Amino acid sequence: MKNVKLFTLAVLALTFLASCSSVRVVSDYDRQADFNTYKSYAFYKTGIDKAQISDLDKKRILRAIENELGSRGFVKSENPDVLISIFTKERERVDVYNNNFGWGYGGFYNPWVWGPGWGWGWGNNVSTSTEGSLYIDVIDANKKELVWQGRGVGTLNNTRNIDKKEQRIREFVSQILKEYPPTTAVAAN
């Protein structure tokens, strides 16, 4: 019985850790866009100003985007091929873990024990976290049309540790931009 308890705790802990650190990413794009022609970018200030996050977090996100795009050979320009915009959403996530596992007192049925007796048990555990979505839009600067959008969804750790916060933002941006430019679009051109 002790082994079952330890195994259950280990599975719950791994599930919790995996859900905290992962960023779920989806992207969509215009199949008619020629992504091979996009070499330079600028930030779309109007769109970025509307993002409902702190100015400090906006700066962190924009720096992370600059680093990602720069590492792929894109250059920031006054006359860009594409404009980059961001927006965010967040929601409170409540997880209830029903850990009614084990023993109690009184008449009951348990697959391992039948009848009255003393014992132990766990109750419900409730945890809350903030789940955030970061959208990164790529807009054709000449046509003023959205050509690519990536979205990352994950748990935002409310931390006072600035280094951890910046690392989490870099992780979000990196995971989202792994999808840009779309590989099927590049292969097709």
mmCIF file of the C-alpha atoms, coordinates in Angstrom:
data_MODEL
# 
_entry.id   MODEL 
# 
loop_
_atom_site.group_PDB 
_atom_site.id 
_atom_site.type_symbol 
_atom_site.label_atom_id 
_atom_site.label_alt_id 
_atom_site.label_comp_id 
_atom_site.label_asym_id 
_atom_site.label_entity_id 
_atom_site.label_seq_id 
_atom_site.pdbx_PDB_ins_code 
_atom_site.Cartn_x 
_atom_site.Cartn_y 
_atom_site.Cartn_z 
_atom_site.occupancy 
_atom_site.B_iso_or_equiv 
_atom_site.pdbx_formal_charge 
_atom_site.auth_seq_id 
_atom_site.auth_comp_id 
_atom_site.auth_asym_id 
_atom_site.auth_atom_id 
_atom_site.pdbx_PDB_model_num 
ATOM 1   C CA . MET A 1 1   ? 0.000   0.000  0.000   1.00 0.00 ? 1   MET A CA 1 
ATOM 2   C CA . LYS A 1 2   ? 2.896   2.336  0.776   1.00 0.00 ? 2   LYS A CA 1 
ATOM 3   C CA . ASN A 1 3   ? 4.286   1.776  -2.734  1.00 0.00 ? 3   ASN A CA 1 
ATOM 4   C CA . VAL A 1 4   ? 0.921   2.696  -4.290  1.00 0.00 ? 4   VAL A CA 1 
ATOM 5   C CA . LYS A 1 5   ? 0.854   5.894  -2.225  1.00 0.00 ? 5   LYS A CA 1 
ATOM 6   C CA . LEU A 1 6   ? 4.408   6.848  -3.243  1.00 0.00 ? 6   LEU A CA 1 
ATOM 7   C CA . PHE A 1 7   ? 3.723   6.038  -6.891  1.00 0.00 ? 7   PHE A CA 1 
ATOM 8   C CA . THR A 1 8   ? 0.548   8.159  -6.859  1.00 0.00 ? 8   THR A CA 1 
ATOM 9   C CA . LEU A 1 9   ? 2.413   11.083 -5.289  1.00 0.00 ? 9   LEU A CA 1 
ATOM 10  C CA . ALA A 1 10  ? 5.198   10.818 -7.848  1.00 0.00 ? 10  ALA A CA 1 
ATOM 11  C CA . VAL A 1 11  ? 2.743   10.787 -10.779 1.00 0.00 ? 11  VAL A CA 1 
ATOM 12  C CA . LEU A 1 12  ? 0.857   13.793 -9.370  1.00 0.00 ? 12  LEU A CA 1 
ATOM 13  C CA . ALA A 1 13  ? 4.099   15.718 -8.825  1.00 0.00 ? 13  ALA A CA 1 
ATOM 14  C CA . LEU A 1 14  ? 5.367   15.005 -12.351 1.00 0.00 ? 14  LEU A CA 1 
ATOM 15  C CA . THR A 1 15  ? 2.015   15.954 -13.868 1.00 0.00 ? 15  THR A CA 1 
ATOM 16  C CA . PHE A 1 16  ? 1.988   19.197 -11.895 1.00 0.00 ? 16  PHE A CA 1 
ATOM 17  C CA . LEU A 1 17  ? 5.565   20.081 -12.865 1.00 0.00 ? 17  LEU A CA 1 
ATOM 18  C CA . ALA A 1 18  ? 4.972   19.267 -16.516 1.00 0.00 ? 18  ALA A CA 1 
ATOM 19  C CA . SER A 1 19  ? 1.842   21.387 -16.631 1.00 0.00 ? 19  SER A CA 1 
ATOM 20  C CA . CYS A 1 20  ? 3.627   24.321 -15.009 1.00 0.00 ? 20  CYS A CA 1 
ATOM 21  C CA . SER A 1 21  ? 6.583   24.435 -17.348 1.00 0.00 ? 21  SER A CA 1 
ATOM 22  C CA . SER A 1 22  ? 5.108   23.656 -20.732 1.00 0.00 ? 22  SER A CA 1 
ATOM 23  C CA . VAL A 1 23  ? 3.898   26.180 -23.257 1.00 0.00 ? 23  VAL A CA 1 
ATOM 24  C CA . ARG A 1 24  ? 1.197   24.949 -25.620 1.00 0.00 ? 24  ARG A CA 1 
ATOM 25  C CA . VAL A 1 25  ? 1.679   26.537 -29.046 1.00 0.00 ? 25  VAL A CA 1 
ATOM 26  C CA . VAL A 1 26  ? -0.525  26.865 -32.095 1.00 0.00 ? 26  VAL A CA 1 
ATOM 27  C CA . SER A 1 27  ? 0.031   28.926 -35.202 1.00 0.00 ? 27  SER A CA 1 
ATOM 28  C CA . ASP A 1 28  ? -1.808  29.873 -38.344 1.00 0.00 ? 28  ASP A CA 1 
ATOM 29  C CA . TYR A 1 29  ? -0.670  31.572 -41.531 1.00 0.00 ? 29  TYR A CA 1 
ATOM 30  C CA . ASP A 1 30  ? -1.693  32.836 -44.949 1.00 0.00 ? 30  ASP A CA 1 
ATOM 31  C CA . ARG A 1 31  ? -0.765  30.163 -47.485 1.00 0.00 ? 31  ARG A CA 1 
ATOM 32  C CA . GLN A 1 32  ? -0.481  32.819 -50.206 1.00 0.00 ? 32  GLN A CA 1 
ATOM 33  C CA . ALA A 1 33  ? 2.218   34.792 -48.368 1.00 0.00 ? 33  ALA A CA 1 
ATOM 34  C CA . ASP A 1 34  ? 5.793   34.423 -49.614 1.00 0.00 ? 34  ASP A CA 1 
ATOM 35  C CA . PHE A 1 35  ? 7.686   34.091 -46.335 1.00 0.00 ? 35  PHE A CA 1 
ATOM 36  C CA . ASN A 1 36  ? 11.016  33.884 -48.176 1.00 0.00 ? 36  ASN A CA 1 
ATOM 37  C CA . THR A 1 37  ? 10.747  37.603 -49.008 1.00 0.00 ? 37  THR A CA 1 
ATOM 38  C CA . TYR A 1 38  ? 10.468  38.682 -45.378 1.00 0.00 ? 38  TYR A CA 1 
ATOM 39  C CA . LYS A 1 39  ? 13.912  39.613 -44.091 1.00 0.00 ? 39  LYS A CA 1 
ATOM 40  C CA . SER A 1 40  ? 13.334  42.741 -41.982 1.00 0.00 ? 40  SER A CA 1 
ATOM 41  C CA . TYR A 1 41  ? 10.876  43.737 -39.277 1.00 0.00 ? 41  TYR A CA 1 
ATOM 42  C CA . ALA A 1 42  ? 9.720   46.549 -37.047 1.00 0.00 ? 42  ALA A CA 1 
ATOM 43  C CA . PHE A 1 43  ? 7.404   46.564 -34.069 1.00 0.00 ? 43  PHE A CA 1 
ATOM 44  C CA . TYR A 1 44  ? 3.836   47.724 -34.647 1.00 0.00 ? 44  TYR A CA 1 
ATOM 45  C CA . LYS A 1 45  ? 3.567   50.281 -31.848 1.00 0.00 ? 45  LYS A CA 1 
ATOM 46  C CA . THR A 1 46  ? -0.196  50.805 -32.161 1.00 0.00 ? 46  THR A CA 1 
ATOM 47  C CA . GLY A 1 47  ? -0.891  47.118 -31.550 1.00 0.00 ? 47  GLY A CA 1 
ATOM 48  C CA . ILE A 1 48  ? 1.704   46.732 -28.824 1.00 0.00 ? 48  ILE A CA 1 
ATOM 49  C CA . ASP A 1 49  ? 0.378   49.752 -26.917 1.00 0.00 ? 49  ASP A CA 1 
ATOM 50  C CA . LYS A 1 50  ? -3.016  48.005 -26.655 1.00 0.00 ? 50  LYS A CA 1 
ATOM 51  C CA . ALA A 1 51  ? -1.562  44.914 -24.951 1.00 0.00 ? 51  ALA A CA 1 
ATOM 52  C CA . GLN A 1 52  ? -2.876  44.862 -21.395 1.00 0.00 ? 52  GLN A CA 1 
ATOM 53  C CA . ILE A 1 53  ? 0.306   44.055 -19.516 1.00 0.00 ? 53  ILE A CA 1 
ATOM 54  C CA . SER A 1 54  ? 2.868   46.152 -17.726 1.00 0.00 ? 54  SER A CA 1 
ATOM 55  C CA . ASP A 1 55  ? 5.292   48.205 -19.769 1.00 0.00 ? 55  ASP A CA 1 
ATOM 56  C CA . LEU A 1 56  ? 8.141   46.257 -18.177 1.00 0.00 ? 56  LEU A CA 1 
ATOM 57  C CA . ASP A 1 57  ? 6.714   42.952 -19.378 1.00 0.00 ? 57  ASP A CA 1 
ATOM 58  C CA . LYS A 1 58  ? 6.159   44.462 -22.853 1.00 0.00 ? 58  LYS A CA 1 
ATOM 59  C CA . LYS A 1 59  ? 9.843   45.400 -22.944 1.00 0.00 ? 59  LYS A CA 1 
ATOM 60  C CA . ARG A 1 60  ? 10.794  41.874 -21.873 1.00 0.00 ? 60  ARG A CA 1 
ATOM 61  C CA . ILE A 1 61  ? 8.633   40.339 -24.597 1.00 0.00 ? 61  ILE A CA 1 
ATOM 62  C CA . LEU A 1 62  ? 9.961   42.682 -27.294 1.00 0.00 ? 62  LEU A CA 1 
ATOM 63  C CA . ARG A 1 63  ? 13.578  41.990 -26.280 1.00 0.00 ? 63  ARG A CA 1 
ATOM 64  C CA . ALA A 1 64  ? 12.893  38.256 -26.448 1.00 0.00 ? 64  ALA A CA 1 
ATOM 65  C CA . ILE A 1 65  ? 11.345  38.643 -29.909 1.00 0.00 ? 65  ILE A CA 1 
ATOM 66  C CA . GLU A 1 66  ? 14.354  40.728 -31.079 1.00 0.00 ? 66  GLU A CA 1 
ATOM 67  C CA . ASN A 1 67  ? 16.742  38.034 -29.826 1.00 0.00 ? 67  ASN A CA 1 
ATOM 68  C CA . GLU A 1 68  ? 14.799  35.202 -31.490 1.00 0.00 ? 68  GLU A CA 1 
ATOM 69  C CA . LEU A 1 69  ? 14.413  36.963 -34.836 1.00 0.00 ? 69  LEU A CA 1 
ATOM 70  C CA . GLY A 1 70  ? 18.016  38.251 -34.754 1.00 0.00 ? 70  GLY A CA 1 
ATOM 71  C CA . SER A 1 71  ? 19.330  34.740 -34.185 1.00 0.00 ? 71  SER A CA 1 
ATOM 72  C CA . ARG A 1 72  ? 17.555  33.701 -37.401 1.00 0.00 ? 72  ARG A CA 1 
ATOM 73  C CA . GLY A 1 73  ? 18.994  36.476 -39.541 1.00 0.00 ? 73  GLY A CA 1 
ATOM 74  C CA . PHE A 1 74  ? 16.067  38.909 -39.458 1.00 0.00 ? 74  PHE A CA 1 
ATOM 75  C CA . VAL A 1 75  ? 17.034  42.565 -39.046 1.00 0.00 ? 75  VAL A CA 1 
ATOM 76  C CA . LYS A 1 76  ? 15.179  45.421 -37.440 1.00 0.00 ? 76  LYS A CA 1 
ATOM 77  C CA . SER A 1 77  ? 14.505  48.160 -39.999 1.00 0.00 ? 77  SER A CA 1 
ATOM 78  C CA . GLU A 1 78  ? 12.888  51.564 -40.524 1.00 0.00 ? 78  GLU A CA 1 
ATOM 79  C CA . ASN A 1 79  ? 11.517  50.200 -43.818 1.00 0.00 ? 79  ASN A CA 1 
ATOM 80  C CA . PRO A 1 80  ? 10.483  46.662 -42.762 1.00 0.00 ? 80  PRO A CA 1 
ATOM 81  C CA . ASP A 1 81  ? 9.037   43.779 -44.731 1.00 0.00 ? 81  ASP A CA 1 
ATOM 82  C CA . VAL A 1 82  ? 6.825   42.804 -41.762 1.00 0.00 ? 82  VAL A CA 1 
ATOM 83  C CA . LEU A 1 83  ? 5.430   44.424 -38.642 1.00 0.00 ? 83  LEU A CA 1 
ATOM 84  C CA . ILE A 1 84  ? 5.384   42.527 -35.371 1.00 0.00 ? 84  ILE A CA 1 
ATOM 85  C CA . SER A 1 85  ? 2.563   43.031 -32.906 1.00 0.00 ? 85  SER A CA 1 
ATOM 86  C CA . ILE A 1 86  ? 1.647   41.306 -29.645 1.00 0.00 ? 86  ILE A CA 1 
ATOM 87  C CA . PHE A 1 87  ? -1.346  40.962 -27.412 1.00 0.00 ? 87  PHE A CA 1 
ATOM 88  C CA . THR A 1 88  ? -2.083  38.989 -24.296 1.00 0.00 ? 88  THR A CA 1 
ATOM 89  C CA . LYS A 1 89  ? -4.926  37.335 -22.443 1.00 0.00 ? 89  LYS A CA 1 
ATOM 90  C CA . GLU A 1 90  ? -4.991  35.791 -19.015 1.00 0.00 ? 90  GLU A CA 1 
ATOM 91  C CA . ARG A 1 91  ? -7.389  33.811 -16.883 1.00 0.00 ? 91  ARG A CA 1 
ATOM 92  C CA . GLU A 1 92  ? -7.370  32.272 -13.456 1.00 0.00 ? 92  GLU A CA 1 
ATOM 93  C CA . ARG A 1 93  ? -7.144  28.500 -13.545 1.00 0.00 ? 93  ARG A CA 1 
ATOM 94  C CA . VAL A 1 94  ? -8.449  26.451 -10.634 1.00 0.00 ? 94  VAL A CA 1 
ATOM 95  C CA . ASP A 1 95  ? -7.430  22.808 -10.347 1.00 0.00 ? 95  ASP A CA 1 
ATOM 96  C CA . VAL A 1 96  ? -9.124  20.508 -7.853  1.00 0.00 ? 96  VAL A CA 1 
ATOM 97  C CA . TYR A 1 97  ? -7.388  17.256 -7.082  1.00 0.00 ? 97  TYR A CA 1 
ATOM 98  C CA . ASN A 1 98  ? -9.618  14.690 -5.415  1.00 0.00 ? 98  ASN A CA 1 
ATOM 99  C CA . ASN A 1 99  ? -7.275  12.630 -3.313  1.00 0.00 ? 99  ASN A CA 1 
ATOM 100 C CA . ASN A 1 100 ? -9.848  10.568 -1.459  1.00 0.00 ? 100 ASN A CA 1 
ATOM 101 C CA . PHE A 1 101 ? -7.581  7.621  -1.293  1.00 0.00 ? 101 PHE A CA 1 
ATOM 102 C CA . GLY A 1 102 ? -7.225  5.333  1.624   1.00 0.00 ? 102 GLY A CA 1 
ATOM 103 C CA . TRP A 1 103 ? -8.909  4.478  4.842   1.00 0.00 ? 103 TRP A CA 1 
ATOM 104 C CA . GLY A 1 104 ? -11.523 5.707  7.276   1.00 0.00 ? 104 GLY A CA 1 
ATOM 105 C CA . TYR A 1 105 ? -13.687 4.575  10.135  1.00 0.00 ? 105 TYR A CA 1 
ATOM 106 C CA . GLY A 1 106 ? -17.032 2.884  9.680   1.00 0.00 ? 106 GLY A CA 1 
ATOM 107 C CA . GLY A 1 107 ? -18.594 0.381  7.324   1.00 0.00 ? 107 GLY A CA 1 
ATOM 108 C CA . PHE A 1 108 ? -17.355 0.853  3.800   1.00 0.00 ? 108 PHE A CA 1 
ATOM 109 C CA . TYR A 1 109 ? -16.171 -0.999 0.742   1.00 0.00 ? 109 TYR A CA 1 
ATOM 110 C CA . ASN A 1 110 ? -12.616 -0.688 -0.437  1.00 0.00 ? 110 ASN A CA 1 
ATOM 111 C CA . PRO A 1 111 ? -11.132 -3.114 -2.980  1.00 0.00 ? 111 PRO A CA 1 
ATOM 112 C CA . TRP A 1 112 ? -8.504  -4.076 -0.402  1.00 0.00 ? 112 TRP A CA 1 
ATOM 113 C CA . VAL A 1 113 ? -10.512 -3.982 2.822   1.00 0.00 ? 113 VAL A CA 1 
ATOM 114 C CA . TRP A 1 114 ? -14.107 -4.671 3.773   1.00 0.00 ? 114 TRP A CA 1 
ATOM 115 C CA . GLY A 1 115 ? -15.693 -3.522 6.988   1.00 0.00 ? 115 GLY A CA 1 
ATOM 116 C CA . PRO A 1 116 ? -15.106 -1.103 9.860   1.00 0.00 ? 116 PRO A CA 1 
ATOM 117 C CA . GLY A 1 117 ? -11.737 0.138  11.022  1.00 0.00 ? 117 GLY A CA 1 
ATOM 118 C CA . TRP A 1 118 ? -9.490  3.116  11.673  1.00 0.00 ? 118 TRP A CA 1 
ATOM 119 C CA . GLY A 1 119 ? -7.237  4.583  9.042   1.00 0.00 ? 119 GLY A CA 1 
ATOM 120 C CA . TRP A 1 120 ? -6.094  7.629  7.128   1.00 0.00 ? 120 TRP A CA 1 
ATOM 121 C CA . GLY A 1 121 ? -7.166  9.536  4.035   1.00 0.00 ? 121 GLY A CA 1 
ATOM 122 C CA . TRP A 1 122 ? -6.535  12.625 1.983   1.00 0.00 ? 122 TRP A CA 1 
ATOM 123 C CA . GLY A 1 123 ? -9.034  15.290 1.099   1.00 0.00 ? 123 GLY A CA 1 
ATOM 124 C CA . ASN A 1 124 ? -9.388  17.597 -1.839  1.00 0.00 ? 124 ASN A CA 1 
ATOM 125 C CA . ASN A 1 125 ? -6.520  19.856 -2.783  1.00 0.00 ? 125 ASN A CA 1 
ATOM 126 C CA . VAL A 1 126 ? -7.218  23.066 -4.651  1.00 0.00 ? 126 VAL A CA 1 
ATOM 127 C CA . SER A 1 127 ? -4.588  25.085 -6.466  1.00 0.00 ? 127 SER A CA 1 
ATOM 128 C CA . THR A 1 128 ? -4.949  28.266 -8.468  1.00 0.00 ? 128 THR A CA 1 
ATOM 129 C CA . SER A 1 129 ? -2.657  29.688 -11.083 1.00 0.00 ? 129 SER A CA 1 
ATOM 130 C CA . THR A 1 130 ? -2.790  32.277 -13.806 1.00 0.00 ? 130 THR A CA 1 
ATOM 131 C CA . GLU A 1 131 ? -2.874  30.865 -17.301 1.00 0.00 ? 131 GLU A CA 1 
ATOM 132 C CA . GLY A 1 132 ? -1.751  33.346 -19.912 1.00 0.00 ? 132 GLY A CA 1 
ATOM 133 C CA . SER A 1 133 ? -1.822  33.543 -23.676 1.00 0.00 ? 133 SER A CA 1 
ATOM 134 C CA . LEU A 1 134 ? 0.737   35.479 -25.670 1.00 0.00 ? 134 LEU A CA 1 
ATOM 135 C CA . TYR A 1 135 ? -0.102  36.176 -29.296 1.00 0.00 ? 135 TYR A CA 1 
ATOM 136 C CA . ILE A 1 136 ? 2.575   37.246 -31.768 1.00 0.00 ? 136 ILE A CA 1 
ATOM 137 C CA . ASP A 1 137 ? 1.279   38.644 -35.047 1.00 0.00 ? 137 ASP A CA 1 
ATOM 138 C CA . VAL A 1 138 ? 3.336   39.074 -38.211 1.00 0.00 ? 138 VAL A CA 1 
ATOM 139 C CA . ILE A 1 139 ? 1.810   41.632 -40.584 1.00 0.00 ? 139 ILE A CA 1 
ATOM 140 C CA . ASP A 1 140 ? 2.913   42.197 -44.182 1.00 0.00 ? 140 ASP A CA 1 
ATOM 141 C CA . ALA A 1 141 ? 4.066   45.835 -44.056 1.00 0.00 ? 141 ALA A CA 1 
ATOM 142 C CA . ASN A 1 142 ? 3.169   46.624 -47.670 1.00 0.00 ? 142 ASN A CA 1 
ATOM 143 C CA . LYS A 1 143 ? -0.248  44.959 -47.783 1.00 0.00 ? 143 LYS A CA 1 
ATOM 144 C CA . LYS A 1 144 ? -1.107  45.724 -44.128 1.00 0.00 ? 144 LYS A CA 1 
ATOM 145 C CA . GLU A 1 145 ? -2.421  42.149 -43.803 1.00 0.00 ? 145 GLU A CA 1 
ATOM 146 C CA . LEU A 1 146 ? -1.871  39.546 -41.124 1.00 0.00 ? 146 LEU A CA 1 
ATOM 147 C CA . VAL A 1 147 ? 0.242   36.748 -42.623 1.00 0.00 ? 147 VAL A CA 1 
ATOM 148 C CA . TRP A 1 148 ? 1.148   34.719 -39.529 1.00 0.00 ? 148 TRP A CA 1 
ATOM 149 C CA . GLN A 1 149 ? -0.061  34.399 -35.963 1.00 0.00 ? 149 GLN A CA 1 
ATOM 150 C CA . GLY A 1 150 ? 1.387   32.329 -33.169 1.00 0.00 ? 150 GLY A CA 1 
ATOM 151 C CA . ARG A 1 151 ? -0.126  31.782 -29.752 1.00 0.00 ? 151 ARG A CA 1 
ATOM 152 C CA . GLY A 1 152 ? 1.482   30.331 -26.673 1.00 0.00 ? 152 GLY A CA 1 
ATOM 153 C CA . VAL A 1 153 ? -0.600  29.292 -23.681 1.00 0.00 ? 153 VAL A CA 1 
ATOM 154 C CA . GLY A 1 154 ? 0.876   28.341 -20.356 1.00 0.00 ? 154 GLY A CA 1 
ATOM 155 C CA . THR A 1 155 ? 0.929   28.941 -16.663 1.00 0.00 ? 155 THR A CA 1 
ATOM 156 C CA . LEU A 1 156 ? 2.420   32.209 -15.582 1.00 0.00 ? 156 LEU A CA 1 
ATOM 157 C CA . ASN A 1 157 ? 4.357   31.923 -12.381 1.00 0.00 ? 157 ASN A CA 1 
ATOM 158 C CA . ASN A 1 158 ? 3.621   34.871 -10.145 1.00 0.00 ? 158 ASN A CA 1 
ATOM 159 C CA . THR A 1 159 ? 7.129   35.352 -8.956  1.00 0.00 ? 159 THR A CA 1 
ATOM 160 C CA . ARG A 1 160 ? 9.082   38.186 -7.457  1.00 0.00 ? 160 ARG A CA 1 
ATOM 161 C CA . ASN A 1 161 ? 12.242  36.762 -8.946  1.00 0.00 ? 161 ASN A CA 1 
ATOM 162 C CA . ILE A 1 162 ? 12.845  38.926 -12.028 1.00 0.00 ? 162 ILE A CA 1 
ATOM 163 C CA . ASP A 1 163 ? 15.310  36.426 -13.519 1.00 0.00 ? 163 ASP A CA 1 
ATOM 164 C CA . LYS A 1 164 ? 12.689  33.659 -13.411 1.00 0.00 ? 164 LYS A CA 1 
ATOM 165 C CA . LYS A 1 165 ? 10.068  35.977 -14.894 1.00 0.00 ? 165 LYS A CA 1 
ATOM 166 C CA . GLU A 1 166 ? 12.366  36.936 -17.779 1.00 0.00 ? 166 GLU A CA 1 
ATOM 167 C CA . GLN A 1 167 ? 13.269  33.299 -18.359 1.00 0.00 ? 167 GLN A CA 1 
ATOM 168 C CA . ARG A 1 168 ? 9.579   32.358 -18.552 1.00 0.00 ? 168 ARG A CA 1 
ATOM 169 C CA . ILE A 1 169 ? 8.898   35.144 -21.064 1.00 0.00 ? 169 ILE A CA 1 
ATOM 170 C CA . ARG A 1 170 ? 11.875  34.038 -23.192 1.00 0.00 ? 170 ARG A CA 1 
ATOM 171 C CA . GLU A 1 171 ? 10.528  30.478 -23.065 1.00 0.00 ? 171 GLU A CA 1 
ATOM 172 C CA . PHE A 1 172 ? 7.080   31.620 -24.254 1.00 0.00 ? 172 PHE A CA 1 
ATOM 173 C CA . VAL A 1 173 ? 8.530   33.661 -27.134 1.00 0.00 ? 173 VAL A CA 1 
ATOM 174 C CA . SER A 1 174 ? 10.986  30.962 -28.164 1.00 0.00 ? 174 SER A CA 1 
ATOM 175 C CA . GLN A 1 175 ? 8.324   28.251 -28.245 1.00 0.00 ? 175 GLN A CA 1 
ATOM 176 C CA . ILE A 1 176 ? 5.929   30.437 -30.250 1.00 0.00 ? 176 ILE A CA 1 
ATOM 177 C CA . LEU A 1 177 ? 8.526   31.565 -32.787 1.00 0.00 ? 177 LEU A CA 1 
ATOM 178 C CA . LYS A 1 178 ? 9.715   27.993 -33.399 1.00 0.00 ? 178 LYS A CA 1 
ATOM 179 C CA . GLU A 1 179 ? 6.679   27.888 -35.696 1.00 0.00 ? 179 GLU A CA 1 
ATOM 180 C CA . TYR A 1 180 ? 7.835   30.950 -37.709 1.00 0.00 ? 180 TYR A CA 1 
ATOM 181 C CA . PRO A 1 181 ? 8.308   31.000 -40.613 1.00 0.00 ? 181 PRO A CA 1 
ATOM 182 C CA . PRO A 1 182 ? 5.990   28.090 -41.342 1.00 0.00 ? 182 PRO A CA 1 
ATOM 183 C CA . THR A 1 183 ? 8.005   25.138 -42.638 1.00 0.00 ? 183 THR A CA 1 
ATOM 184 C CA . THR A 1 184 ? 5.354   24.062 -45.140 1.00 0.00 ? 184 THR A CA 1 
ATOM 185 C CA . ALA A 1 185 ? 5.303   27.558 -46.626 1.00 0.00 ? 185 ALA A CA 1 
ATOM 186 C CA . VAL A 1 186 ? 9.104   27.647 -46.913 1.00 0.00 ? 186 VAL A CA 1 
ATOM 187 C CA . ALA A 1 187 ? 9.197   24.186 -48.496 1.00 0.00 ? 187 ALA A CA 1 
ATOM 188 C CA . ALA A 1 188 ? 6.447   25.103 -50.972 1.00 0.00 ? 188 ALA A CA 1 
ATOM 189 C CA . ASN A 1 189 ? 8.282   28.204 -52.288 1.00 0.00 ? 189 ASN A CA 1 
# 
